[in-house]
Amino acid sequence: MRQSRGFTLMEIMITVAIIGILAAIAIPSYQNHVRKANRSAAKAYILDVAQKQQLYLPTARGYAASLSELQSTAPDDVTRFYDVTMTNSAGPPPTFTVTATPKGNQVVDGWIAIDANMTKTSQYTDKW
């Protein structure tokens, strides 16, 4: 009698096919999850900037013109995937808008923004 040793080519091919199918499902799902996490970090940062602007207004009688004036530095996980900009209008009444514009793989998400009235807007309606 002949003793069986190892795997047959057919068994290896079936295993490779199953792993390929699982990877085809798992990789896009993982990438979507990472994209959502990056967007959440950007949202948290621009909300923080908007709150700092609201605290800055009573003492300076206007909004800060730059992020450095607010002593606000974006975290690395935000700067890698988003460009954060702030625009002001002297008014009356004074206003500001903080916008996070995606870059790299994050571009499919579109920009997100918040203004002096804490109104949240985005390029796509389901992103806030």
Secondary structure as UniProt FT lines:
FT   HELIX           9..60
FT   TURN            67..71
FT   HELIX           76..79
FT   TURN            80..81
FT   STRAND          82..89
FT   STRAND          95..102
FT   HELIX           104..109
FT   STRAND          112..115
FT   TURN            116..117
FT   STRAND          120..122
FT   TURN            125..126
//
